[in-house]
Amino acid sequence: MAQNTVEKTPVTLLGLGAMGAALARTWLAAGHPVTVWNRTPARSAPLAAEGAKVADGAAAAVAANTLVVVCLLDDASVEKTLAGVDLAGRDLVNLTTGTPAEARARAEWARERGARYLDGGIMAVPPMVGVPEAGGYVFYSGSRELFEQHRETLRVPLGTTYVGADAGFAALHDVALLSAMYGMFAGAAHAFALIREEDIDPASLAPLLADWLVAMAPSVHQTADRLRSGDYTEGVVSNLAMQVAGTPTFLSTAEQQGVSPELLAPYFALMRRRLSEGSGEEDLTGVIDLLVRRPASPRSS
C-alpha cells in the first residue's frame, strides 16, 4: 500500500502558559508529535490526555526533538530553564517576549552551545492561535536557514513573517507595533474620558471612533515615505504650524470637561518644540527625530 501521509516534524515545547498550551494543542491537532515540559507539572496533564509526551525535565524535553520551541515568562526564565542543558544540534526557536538586546545575546548564547537560533515576537493572543482567519502571526528573526527549514511547521499555529538575520529584529518589530497600539489605546481613552460625564452613550461613540482610526491608519505609509526621502514637506495638507495652532482647543476642551491632558500634553510639547526649530511647513514626521536620543536630521535616500 502506498504511503500517502507526510511525516510531521516533531516539536518540543517548553512552557505551558496560556500561549504555550495553545501552541501545543494546535501542533497536536495538526498531527505533529509534541513533547512538552512545564515547571508546574500539573499543566502538562491536559496535553498528555490529548497526545503530548510529557518530559520529566527540560533536558529530557530538549533531547527528544531537534526543533525546540521556548515560550516562557521572560529571558531570565529561559536562562534558568536551559542552564546546563545540551543544545548541540538543536534548532532553538524562542517565542519568549524580550528586548532586542536580549534576543541578540540569546542568539550568541545559543550559537556558543552549538544550536541554531530564531527569535520570535508573537502578534496574537491565545484565542487567535490555530485560527487563521483571526490574522495572528509571529515575527521571526535570526537564522534564515532554520526559518526556511521549519517554516511549514512554524506556520501551523500562527502565520509567519521573517524580518531579518539580526536576531533582535523580531523583538524590535513586536515592541514597535505594540507601542503604536498603546498610543492608540491612549488616544481612545482620552476620547472616552471627554464624553464620560455627558449624556452620550459610549457605545454610540465607539463606531465613530473606530472608523476614524481606520481612516487615519494609512498615514503611516506617508510617514515612512517621508522618512525614507528626508523631505517632510512633500504633499503636506495640514502642516505643523497649523496643527500646533489648534492644540489649545484640545487642551481647553479637556479642562472644561474635567479631563486630565496628561495623555496628549507630551505629544503636543514635542510638536511645539519641532515648530520652534523652524519646521512649520512640515507634517508631524519631524517629531520622530526629536524622540531619537542622538542628533538627527532628515536623510536623503
C-alpha positions as a Markdown table, in Angstrom:
| # | Residue | x | y | z |
|---|---|---|---|---|
| 1 | Met | 0.0 | 0.0 | 0.0 |
| 2 | Ala | 1.3 | 3.4 | -0.9 |
| 3 | Gln | 2.3 | 5.7 | 1.9 |
| 4 | Asn | 0.1 | 8.9 | 1.5 |
| 5 | Thr | 0.8 | 10.5 | 4.8 |
| 6 | Val | 3.6 | 13.1 | 5.2 |
| 7 | Glu | 5.6 | 12.7 | 8.3 |
| 8 | Lys | 5.1 | 15.7 | 10.5 |
| 9 | Thr | 8.1 | 17.4 | 12.2 |
| 10 | Pro | 8.3 | 16.5 | 15.9 |
| 11 | Val | 8.2 | 19.6 | 18.2 |
| 12 | Thr | 9.4 | 20.1 | 21.8 |
| 13 | Leu | 7.7 | 22.9 | 23.6 |
| 14 | Leu | 9.0 | 24.4 | 26.8 |
| 15 | Gly | 6.4 | 26.4 | 28.7 |
| 16 | Leu | 2.7 | 25.7 | 29.0 |
| 17 | Gly | 1.2 | 29.0 | 30.0 |
| 18 | Ala | -1.9 | 30.2 | 28.0 |
| 19 | Met | 0.1 | 30.8 | 24.8 |
| 20 | Gly | 2.3 | 27.7 | 25.1 |
| 21 | Ala | -0.7 | 25.4 | 25.7 |
| 22 | Ala | -2.5 | 26.9 | 22.7 |
| 23 | Leu | 0.6 | 26.3 | 20.5 |
| 24 | Ala | 0.9 | 22.8 | 21.7 |
| 25 | Arg | -2.7 | 21.9 | 21.1 |
| 26 | Thr | -2.6 | 23.3 | 17.5 |
| 27 | Trp | 0.5 | 21.3 | 16.6 |
| 28 | Leu | -1.1 | 18.2 | 18.1 |
| 29 | Ala | -4.3 | 18.7 | 16.2 |
| 30 | Ala | -2.3 | 19.0 | 13.0 |
| 31 | Gly | -0.6 | 15.7 | 13.6 |
| 32 | His | 2.8 | 16.8 | 14.9 |
| 33 | Pro | 4.4 | 14.7 | 17.6 |
| 34 | Val | 4.8 | 17.1 | 20.6 |
| 35 | Thr | 6.9 | 16.7 | 23.7 |
| 36 | Val | 6.1 | 19.2 | 26.4 |
| 37 | Trp | 7.7 | 20.4 | 29.7 |
| 38 | Asn | 6.5 | 22.9 | 32.2 |
| 39 | Arg | 7.9 | 24.0 | 35.5 |
| 40 | Thr | 4.5 | 23.2 | 37.1 |
| 41 | Pro | 3.9 | 19.6 | 36.0 |
| 42 | Ala | 0.1 | 19.8 | 36.5 |
| 43 | Arg | -0.2 | 22.0 | 33.4 |
| 44 | Ser | 1.1 | 19.1 | 31.3 |
| 45 | Ala | -1.7 | 16.7 | 32.2 |
| 46 | Pro | -4.4 | 18.1 | 29.9 |
| 47 | Leu | -2.0 | 18.0 | 27.0 |
| 48 | Ala | -0.9 | 14.5 | 27.8 |
| 49 | Ala | -4.5 | 13.5 | 27.5 |
| 50 | Glu | -4.5 | 15.0 | 24.0 |
| 51 | Gly | -1.5 | 13.0 | 22.9 |
| 52 | Ala | 1.5 | 15.0 | 24.0 |
| 53 | Lys | 4.6 | 13.3 | 25.5 |
| 54 | Val | 5.5 | 14.8 | 28.9 |
| 55 | Ala | 9.2 | 15.0 | 29.6 |
| 56 | Asp | 10.4 | 14.8 | 33.2 |
| 57 | Gly | 12.7 | 17.7 | 32.8 |
| 58 | Ala | 13.8 | 20.4 | 30.4 |
| 59 | Ala | 16.9 | 18.5 | 29.4 |
| 60 | Ala | 14.9 | 15.4 | 28.5 |
| 61 | Ala | 12.5 | 17.5 | 26.5 |
| 62 | Val | 15.3 | 19.2 | 24.5 |
| 63 | Ala | 16.9 | 15.8 | 23.9 |
| 64 | Ala | 13.6 | 14.4 | 22.5 |
| 65 | Asn | 13.5 | 16.5 | 19.3 |
| 66 | Thr | 15.6 | 18.7 | 17.1 |
| 67 | Leu | 13.1 | 21.5 | 16.9 |
| 68 | Val | 12.7 | 23.1 | 20.4 |
| 69 | Val | 10.3 | 26.0 | 20.9 |
| 70 | Val | 10.5 | 28.0 | 24.1 |
| 71 | Cys | 7.6 | 30.1 | 25.3 |
| 72 | Leu | 8.4 | 31.2 | 28.9 |
| 73 | Leu | 7.8 | 34.2 | 31.1 |
| 74 | Asp | 10.9 | 36.2 | 30.3 |
| 75 | Asp | 14.6 | 35.9 | 29.3 |
| 76 | Ala | 15.7 | 35.1 | 32.8 |
| 77 | Ser | 13.3 | 32.1 | 32.7 |
| 78 | Val | 14.9 | 30.9 | 29.5 |
| 79 | Glu | 18.4 | 31.2 | 31.1 |
| 80 | Lys | 17.3 | 29.3 | 34.2 |
| 81 | Thr | 15.4 | 26.6 | 32.3 |
| 82 | Leu | 18.2 | 25.9 | 29.8 |
| 83 | Ala | 21.2 | 26.3 | 32.1 |
| 84 | Gly | 23.3 | 23.2 | 31.7 |
| 85 | Val | 21.1 | 21.7 | 29.0 |
| 86 | Asp | 22.9 | 20.2 | 26.0 |
| 87 | Leu | 21.7 | 22.3 | 23.0 |
| 88 | Ala | 24.2 | 20.9 | 20.4 |
| 89 | Gly | 22.5 | 20.2 | 17.1 |
| 90 | Arg | 19.2 | 21.7 | 18.2 |
| 91 | Asp | 17.1 | 24.3 | 16.4 |
| 92 | Leu | 16.0 | 26.7 | 19.2 |
| 93 | Val | 13.0 | 28.9 | 18.5 |
| 94 | Asn | 12.5 | 31.4 | 21.3 |
| 95 | Leu | 9.0 | 32.9 | 21.5 |
| 96 | Thr | 9.5 | 34.4 | 24.9 |
| 97 | Thr | 8.8 | 38.1 | 25.0 |
| 98 | Gly | 12.0 | 40.1 | 25.4 |
| 99 | Thr | 14.1 | 43.1 | 24.2 |
| 100 | Pro | 16.1 | 43.2 | 21.0 |
| 101 | Ala | 19.3 | 43.2 | 23.1 |
| 102 | Glu | 18.2 | 40.1 | 25.0 |
| 103 | Ala | 17.4 | 38.4 | 21.7 |
| 104 | Arg | 20.9 | 39.2 | 20.3 |
| 105 | Ala | 22.6 | 38.0 | 23.4 |
| 106 | Arg | 20.5 | 34.8 | 23.5 |
| 107 | Ala | 21.3 | 34.1 | 19.8 |
| 108 | Glu | 25.1 | 34.3 | 20.6 |
| 109 | Trp | 24.5 | 32.2 | 23.7 |
| 110 | Ala | 22.8 | 29.5 | 21.6 |
| 111 | Arg | 25.5 | 29.6 | 18.9 |
| 112 | Glu | 28.2 | 29.0 | 21.6 |
| 113 | Arg | 26.2 | 25.9 | 22.6 |
| 114 | Gly | 26.0 | 24.5 | 19.1 |
| 115 | Ala | 22.4 | 25.5 | 18.4 |
| 116 | Arg | 20.8 | 27.4 | 15.6 |
| 117 | Tyr | 18.6 | 30.2 | 16.8 |
| 118 | Leu | 15.4 | 32.0 | 15.8 |
| 119 | Asp | 13.8 | 34.7 | 17.9 |
| 120 | Gly | 10.0 | 35.3 | 17.7 |
| 121 | Gly | 7.6 | 38.1 | 18.5 |
| 122 | Ile | 4.0 | 36.8 | 18.8 |
| 123 | Met | 1.5 | 39.2 | 17.4 |
| 124 | Ala | -1.6 | 37.4 | 18.8 |
| 125 | Val | -3.4 | 36.4 | 21.9 |
| 126 | Pro | -4.0 | 32.7 | 22.8 |
| 127 | Pro | -7.6 | 32.6 | 21.3 |
| 128 | Met | -6.1 | 33.5 | 17.9 |
| 129 | Val | -3.8 | 30.5 | 17.8 |
| 130 | Gly | -4.8 | 27.9 | 15.3 |
| 131 | Val | -7.4 | 30.3 | 13.8 |
| 132 | Pro | -6.0 | 31.6 | 10.5 |
| 133 | Glu | -8.9 | 34.0 | 9.9 |
| 134 | Ala | -8.1 | 35.7 | 13.2 |
| 135 | Gly | -5.0 | 37.1 | 11.5 |
| 136 | Gly | -2.4 | 36.4 | 14.2 |
| 137 | Tyr | 1.2 | 35.9 | 13.2 |
| 138 | Val | 4.8 | 35.7 | 14.6 |
| 139 | Phe | 7.7 | 37.9 | 13.6 |
| 140 | Tyr | 10.8 | 35.7 | 13.2 |
| 141 | Ser | 14.5 | 36.8 | 13.1 |
| 142 | Gly | 17.8 | 35.1 | 13.2 |
| 143 | Ser | 18.9 | 32.0 | 11.2 |
| 144 | Arg | 17.2 | 32.2 | 7.8 |
| 145 | Glu | 18.2 | 28.6 | 7.1 |
| 146 | Leu | 16.4 | 27.5 | 10.2 |
| 147 | Phe | 13.4 | 29.5 | 9.4 |
| 148 | Glu | 13.1 | 28.1 | 5.9 |
| 149 | Gln | 13.6 | 24.6 | 7.1 |
| 150 | His | 10.8 | 24.8 | 9.7 |
| 151 | Arg | 8.6 | 27.4 | 8.0 |
| 152 | Glu | 5.7 | 24.9 | 7.4 |
| 153 | Thr | 5.8 | 23.7 | 11.0 |
| 154 | Leu | 6.0 | 27.2 | 12.5 |
| 155 | Arg | 3.1 | 28.4 | 10.4 |
| 156 | Val | 0.7 | 25.7 | 11.8 |
| 157 | Pro | -0.4 | 27.7 | 14.9 |
| 158 | Leu | 0.2 | 31.2 | 13.6 |
| 159 | Gly | 1.3 | 33.0 | 10.4 |
| 160 | Thr | 5.0 | 33.7 | 9.9 |
| 161 | Thr | 6.8 | 36.9 | 9.0 |
| 162 | Tyr | 10.6 | 36.8 | 8.7 |
| 163 | Val | 12.1 | 40.2 | 9.3 |
| 164 | Gly | 15.9 | 39.6 | 9.1 |
| 165 | Ala | 19.0 | 37.8 | 10.1 |
| 166 | Asp | 19.6 | 40.2 | 13.1 |
| 167 | Ala | 18.1 | 38.2 | 15.9 |
| 168 | Gly | 16.9 | 41.3 | 17.6 |
| 169 | Phe | 14.6 | 42.4 | 14.8 |
| 170 | Ala | 11.6 | 40.2 | 15.7 |
| 171 | Ala | 11.5 | 41.7 | 19.2 |
| 172 | Leu | 12.0 | 45.2 | 17.8 |
| 173 | His | 9.1 | 44.8 | 15.4 |
| 174 | Asp | 7.0 | 43.4 | 18.1 |
| 175 | Val | 7.6 | 46.3 | 20.5 |
| 176 | Ala | 7.3 | 48.8 | 17.7 |
| 177 | Leu | 3.8 | 47.6 | 16.8 |
| 178 | Leu | 2.7 | 47.2 | 20.4 |
| 179 | Ser | 4.0 | 50.7 | 21.2 |
| 180 | Ala | 1.8 | 52.1 | 18.4 |
| 181 | Met | -1.1 | 50.0 | 19.8 |
| 182 | Tyr | -0.8 | 51.6 | 23.3 |
| 183 | Gly | -0.6 | 55.0 | 21.7 |
| 184 | Met | -3.9 | 54.2 | 20.0 |
| 185 | Phe | -5.4 | 53.0 | 23.3 |
| 186 | Ala | -4.2 | 56.2 | 25.0 |
| 187 | Gly | -6.0 | 58.3 | 22.4 |
| 188 | Ala | -9.1 | 56.2 | 22.7 |
| 189 | Ala | -9.0 | 56.5 | 26.5 |
| 190 | His | -8.8 | 60.3 | 26.2 |
| 191 | Ala | -11.7 | 60.4 | 23.7 |
| 192 | Phe | -14.0 | 58.3 | 26.0 |
| 193 | Ala | -12.9 | 60.4 | 29.0 |
| 194 | Leu | -14.1 | 63.6 | 27.2 |
| 195 | Ile | -17.7 | 62.3 | 27.0 |
| 196 | Arg | -17.7 | 60.3 | 30.3 |
| 197 | Glu | -19.8 | 62.8 | 32.2 |
| 198 | Glu | -22.1 | 63.8 | 29.3 |
| 199 | Asp | -25.3 | 62.3 | 28.2 |
| 200 | Ile | -23.6 | 60.5 | 25.4 |
| 201 | Asp | -23.6 | 56.7 | 25.2 |
| 202 | Pro | -20.1 | 55.4 | 24.8 |
| 203 | Ala | -21.5 | 52.7 | 22.5 |
| 204 | Ser | -22.6 | 55.5 | 20.1 |
| 205 | Leu | -19.1 | 57.0 | 20.0 |
| 206 | Ala | -17.3 | 53.6 | 19.6 |
| 207 | Pro | -18.1 | 53.0 | 15.9 |
| 208 | Leu | -17.3 | 56.6 | 15.0 |
| 209 | Leu | -14.0 | 56.3 | 16.8 |
| 210 | Ala | -13.1 | 53.0 | 15.3 |
| 211 | Asp | -13.9 | 54.3 | 11.7 |
| 212 | Trp | -11.9 | 57.4 | 12.3 |
| 213 | Leu | -8.8 | 55.5 | 13.5 |
| 214 | Val | -9.1 | 53.2 | 10.5 |
| 215 | Ala | -9.3 | 56.2 | 8.2 |
| 216 | Met | -6.2 | 57.7 | 9.8 |
| 217 | Ala | -4.1 | 54.5 | 9.7 |
| 218 | Pro | -2.9 | 54.8 | 6.1 |
| 219 | Ser | -1.0 | 57.9 | 7.1 |
| 220 | Val | 1.8 | 55.6 | 8.4 |
| 221 | His | 2.7 | 55.0 | 4.8 |
| 222 | Gln | 3.2 | 58.7 | 4.2 |
| 223 | Thr | 5.3 | 58.9 | 7.3 |
| 224 | Ala | 7.5 | 56.0 | 6.1 |
| 225 | Asp | 7.9 | 57.6 | 2.6 |
| 226 | Arg | 9.0 | 60.9 | 4.2 |
| 227 | Leu | 11.5 | 59.3 | 6.5 |
| 228 | Arg | 13.0 | 57.5 | 3.5 |
| 229 | Ser | 13.2 | 60.6 | 1.3 |
| 230 | Gly | 14.1 | 63.1 | 4.0 |
| 231 | Asp | 11.6 | 65.5 | 2.7 |
| 232 | Tyr | 9.0 | 66.2 | 5.4 |
| 233 | Thr | 7.1 | 68.8 | 3.4 |
| 234 | Glu | 6.1 | 67.0 | 0.2 |
| 235 | Gly | 2.4 | 66.7 | -0.2 |
| 236 | Val | 1.6 | 68.1 | 3.3 |
| 237 | Val | -2.0 | 69.1 | 3.7 |
| 238 | Ser | -2.1 | 70.1 | 7.4 |
| 239 | Asn | 1.3 | 71.4 | 8.3 |
| 240 | Leu | 2.9 | 71.5 | 11.7 |
| 241 | Ala | 2.2 | 75.2 | 12.2 |
| 242 | Met | -1.5 | 74.8 | 11.6 |
| 243 | Gln | -1.7 | 71.8 | 13.9 |
| 244 | Val | 0.2 | 73.4 | 16.7 |
| 245 | Ala | -2.2 | 76.4 | 16.4 |
| 246 | Gly | -5.1 | 74.1 | 17.0 |
| 247 | Thr | -3.7 | 72.3 | 20.1 |
| 248 | Pro | -5.1 | 74.9 | 22.6 |
| 249 | Thr | -8.6 | 73.9 | 21.6 |
| 250 | Phe | -7.9 | 70.3 | 22.7 |
| 251 | Leu | -6.3 | 71.3 | 26.0 |
| 252 | Ser | -9.1 | 73.8 | 26.8 |
| 253 | Thr | -11.8 | 71.2 | 25.9 |
| 254 | Ala | -10.1 | 68.7 | 28.3 |
| 255 | Glu | -10.0 | 71.3 | 31.0 |
| 256 | Gln | -13.7 | 72.2 | 30.5 |
| 257 | Gln | -14.7 | 68.6 | 30.6 |
| 258 | Gly | -12.7 | 67.9 | 33.8 |
| 259 | Val | -10.3 | 65.6 | 31.9 |
| 260 | Ser | -6.6 | 65.4 | 32.5 |
| 261 | Pro | -4.5 | 66.3 | 29.5 |
| 262 | Glu | -1.6 | 64.0 | 30.5 |
| 263 | Leu | -2.1 | 61.7 | 27.6 |
| 264 | Leu | -2.0 | 64.5 | 25.0 |
| 265 | Ala | 0.3 | 67.1 | 26.6 |
| 266 | Pro | 3.7 | 65.3 | 25.9 |
| 267 | Tyr | 3.0 | 64.9 | 22.2 |
| 268 | Phe | 1.8 | 68.5 | 21.9 |
| 269 | Ala | 5.0 | 69.6 | 23.6 |
| 270 | Leu | 7.1 | 67.8 | 21.0 |
| 271 | Met | 5.0 | 69.4 | 18.3 |
| 272 | Arg | 5.7 | 72.9 | 19.7 |
| 273 | Arg | 9.4 | 72.0 | 20.1 |
| 274 | Arg | 9.7 | 70.9 | 16.4 |
| 275 | Leu | 7.9 | 74.1 | 15.4 |
| 276 | Ser | 10.3 | 76.2 | 17.4 |
| 277 | Glu | 13.1 | 74.8 | 15.2 |
| 278 | Gly | 11.6 | 76.4 | 12.2 |
| 279 | Ser | 9.8 | 73.4 | 10.7 |
| 280 | Gly | 6.3 | 74.8 | 10.3 |
| 281 | Glu | 5.8 | 73.6 | 6.8 |
| 282 | Glu | 6.5 | 70.0 | 7.6 |
| 283 | Asp | 3.9 | 67.5 | 8.7 |
| 284 | Leu | 4.4 | 65.6 | 12.0 |
| 285 | Thr | 7.2 | 63.4 | 10.9 |
| 286 | Gly | 9.9 | 65.6 | 12.4 |
| 287 | Val | 8.6 | 64.6 | 15.9 |
| 288 | Ile | 10.2 | 61.2 | 15.3 |
| 289 | Asp | 13.7 | 62.8 | 15.0 |
| 290 | Leu | 13.1 | 64.5 | 18.4 |
| 291 | Leu | 12.4 | 61.1 | 20.0 |
| 292 | Val | 15.7 | 59.6 | 18.8 |
| 293 | Arg | 18.3 | 60.3 | 21.5 |
| 294 | Arg | 21.0 | 61.4 | 19.2 |
| 295 | Pro | 21.5 | 64.3 | 16.8 |
| 296 | Ala | 19.1 | 63.6 | 14.0 |
| 297 | Ser | 18.3 | 65.3 | 10.7 |
| 298 | Pro | 16.4 | 64.3 | 7.6 |
| 299 | Arg | 18.3 | 61.9 | 5.5 |
| 300 | Ser | 18.4 | 61.6 | 1.7 |
| 301 | Ser | 17.5 | 58.2 | 0.3 |
